[in-house]
Amino acid sequence: MLAISPRKIVHIIYLAREGTVGDPEAHAFIEGLNDDEQASLTAVAWVGRGAFEAEEYDEAVATAVSEATTPTADYLLGMPHLAENLESGLEALGIDVTGEEEDFLRQGS
């Protein structure tokens, strides 16, 4: 289903939550994703924002690919409430990231 690992999405959630939206680290991380991962990440954020329903995830991915006019990092990091949108999107898609969050926090400490 997702073309990006939940672990990578958790990483972006934490970068956004830490207020590093303008930070080069957040930009570099998203820019380092391949095109499929970037489209999937955008689609998850859109589902979380309510622009698409979870059942429309594939359509959201296709839209992310076909309508990309701005670098994905710039677009997503300029999105208000990015972390919350990603969390809501994962939840709507039925993806539990509890294990990834715990691993991420463990590695960060």
MARNU-847580 format. One record per atom (N, C-alpha, C): z, y, x. Coordinates in pm, whole numbers, padded with zeros to 5 digits, always signed. Each point is the difference from the previous one (the first is absolute). Layout:
% residues N
ZYX/...
***
This chain:
% residues 109
+00000-00119+00083/+00000+00119-00083/+00000+00126+00088/+00111+00025+00070/+00006+00116+00089/-00077-00029+00129/-00070+00100+00048/-00070-00012+00128/+00085+00057+00113/+00125+00035-00032/+00094+00054+00098/+00131-00075-00016/+00067-00025+00110/+00125-00073-00010/+00109+00090-00060/+00085-00060-00082/+00112+00078-00055/+00085+00062+00111/+00008-00065+00113/+00078+00053+00113/-00054+00136+00046/-00133+00012+00005/-00060+00127+00039/+00029+00108-00104/-00002-00038-00127/+00030+00097-00105/+00145+00045+00011/+00090-00092+00028/+00141+00035+00019/+00013+00098+00116/-00073-00022+00108/+00004+00091+00115/-00041+00141-00043/-00106+00010-00077/-00047+00131-00047/+00103+00063-00094/+00060-00080-00085/+00105+00051-00091/+00111+00065+00082/+00043-00069+00104/+00109+00055+00082/-00043+00123+00078/-00122+00003+00048/-00049+00120+00068/-00002+00118-00097/-00049-00024-00121/-00007+00107-00101/+00140+00042-00043/+00089-00094-00015/+00135+00029-00045/+00078+00078+00105/-00032-00023+00126/+00070+00068+00108/-00049+00143+00020/-00097+00040-00080/-00049+00137+00010/-00098+00022+00113/-00062-00108+00046/-00095+00012+00110/-00142+00013-00050/-00017+00049-00122/-00133+00007-00061/-00098+00074+00089/+00043+00107+00064/-00089+00073+00089/+00005-00052+00142/+00081-00099+00023/+00021-00055+00133/-00123-00079+00046/-00039+00017+00123/-00115-00076+00052/+00019-00151-00010/+00125-00049+00003/+00024-00144-00009/-00049-00055-00134/+00029+00071-00108/-00044-00045-00133/-00152+00003-00009/-00061+00109+00048/-00146+00009-00002/-00062-00112+00082/+00052-00020+00119/-00057-00102+00089/+00014-00139-00060/+00112-00027-00063/+00020-00133-00059/-00105-00026-00108/-00018+00095-00091/-00097-00018-00109/-00142-00003+00054/-00031+00088+00096/-00134+00002+00058/-00030-00129+00075/+00103-00068+00048/-00017-00126+00071/-00029-00119-00091/+00017+00019-00130/-00031-00106-00094/-00151-00013-00016/-00048-00121-00029/-00143-00013-00024/-00035+00054-00138/-00129+00010-00030/-00045+00061-00126/+00055-00072-00122/+00003-00133+00003/+00052-00076-00114/+00150+00027-00020/+00074+00007+00109/+00143+00029-00010/+00023+00140-00056/-00077+00096+00045/+00014+00138-00049/-00032+00008-00149/-00105-00068-00044/-00036+00002-00143/+00109-00068-00082/+00054-00109+00050/+00106-00071-00070/+00126+00086-00009/+00035+00066+00108/+00116+00089+00002/-00016+00113-00102/-00117+00058-00003/-00027+00106-00097/+00012-00053-00143/-00054-00118-00023/+00007-00060-00134/+00145-00026-00043/+00082-00048+00092/+00142-00023-00032/+00067+00131-00039/-00029+00107+00075/+00058+00131-00031/-00047+00048-00137/-00127-00022-00032/-00052+00042-00130/+00063-00079-00114/+00020-00128+00019/+00068-00081-00103/+00141+00053-00019/+00068+00029+00110/+00135+00053-00008/+00008+00136-00065/-00103+00079+00016/-00005+00134-00059/-00041-00004-00147/-00054-00113-00043/-00041-00014-00139/-00146+00033-00025/-00077+00024+00105/-00142+00030-00016/-00078-00125-00041/+00051-00116+00038/-00057-00130-00036/+00115-00091-00042/-00029-00093-00088/+00096-00104-00036/-00008-00110+00105/+00104-00080+00009/+00002-00110+00097/-00121-00092-00019/-00039-00022-00126/-00114-00087-00029/-00132+00060+00048/+00000+00128+00032/-00120+00069+00045/-00002+00019+00152/+00084-00075+00069/+00012+00014+00145/-00135-00011+00070/-00080-00101-00035/-00130-00018+00066/-00090+00120-00023/+00006+00056-00120/-00078+00121-00031/+00050+00118+00085/+00132+00007+00018/+00058+00107+00082/-00048-00011+00144/-00006-00122+00052/-00049-00020+00137/-00146+00043+00010/-00082-00042-00097/-00141+00038+00001/-00016+00152-00008/+00083+00063-00080/-00005+00146-00013/+00041+00066+00131/+00102-00054+00065/+00045+00055+00128/-00111-00006+00104/-00077-00107-00004/-00110-00014+00096/-00114+00095-00035/-00039+00002-00127/-00119+00077-00039/+00023+00150-00006/+00123+00043-00021/+00026+00143-00015/+00072+00063+00119/+00008-00072+00109/+00068+00053+00118/-00080+00116+00058/+00059+00119-00004/-00065+00118+00057/+00086+00067+00106/+00124-00041+00006/+00098+00055+00093/+00055-00116+00082/+00033+00020+00126/+00066-00107+00074/+00122-00051-00077/+00014-00131-00007/+00106-00062-00080/+00138+00051+00040/+00025+00014+00128/+00132+00048+00044/+00028+00139-00055/-00098+00089+00007/+00019+00135-00052/+00025-00003-00151/-00079-00080-00070/+00013-00009-00146/+00138-00053-00039/+00038-00115+00055/+00126-00062-00040/+00121+00082+00043/-00003+00052+00121/+00115+00074+00049/+00013+00137-00067/-00105+00042-00067/+00006+00122-00079/+00041-00026-00144/+00016-00128-00035/+00036-00038-00136/+00151+00020-00021/+00037+00079-00101/+00143+00013-00030/+00059-00136-00038/+00118-00026+00047/+00074-00121-00035/-00071-00128+00045/-00062+00003+00118/-00073-00117+00049/+00089-00124+00004/+00119+00011+00058/+00088-00117+00011/+00031-00059-00137/+00033+00086-00095/+00032-00047-00135/-00121-00063-00068/-00118+00060+00021/-00122-00057-00058/-00029-00138+00057/+00016-00016+00130/-00023-00131+00061/+00102-00103-00049/+00126+00040-00009/+00103-00092-00050/-00030-00041-00145/-00034+00097-00083/-00031-00028-00140/-00125-00087-00013/-00098+00026+00085/-00122-00080-00002/+00025-00144+00036/+00079-00022+00104/+00034-00137+00038/+00075-00070-00112/+00094+00071-00060/+00077-00059-00110/-00091-00034-00118/-00089+00092-00036/-00092-00024-00112/-00090-00119+00027/-00035-00021+00126/-00086-00112+00038/+00079-00129+00017/+00132+00007-00018/+00084-00119+00010/+00023-00047+00142/-00005+00093+00095/+00017-00035+00141/+00140+00041+00044/+00079-00099+00035/+00137+00023+00045/+00000+00016+00151/+00046+00115+00046/+00000+00028+00144/+00141+00003+00059/+00094-00060-00070/+00139+00000+00047/+00011-00056+00141/-00066-00112+00026/+00006-00061+00133/-00060+00089+00106/-00114+00062-00032/-00064+00091+00095/+00086+00121+00028/+00066+00053-00105/+00089+00115+00019/+00116-00036+00091/+00059-00117-00023/+00113-00043+00083/-00043-00018+00145/-00116-00062+00022/-00051-00018+00136/-00027+00135+00067/-00059+00092-00076/-00032+00131+00054/+00127+00072+00041/+00101-00002-00087/+00126+00068+00030/+00071-00066+00118/-00007-00129+00008/+00065-00075+00109/-00065+00038+00133/-00132+00010+00002/-00070+00034+00124/+00024+00146+00040/+00019+00086-00101/+00021+00140+00028/+00139+00033+00050/+00091-00093-00017/+00139+00029+00043/+00032-00057+00135/
***
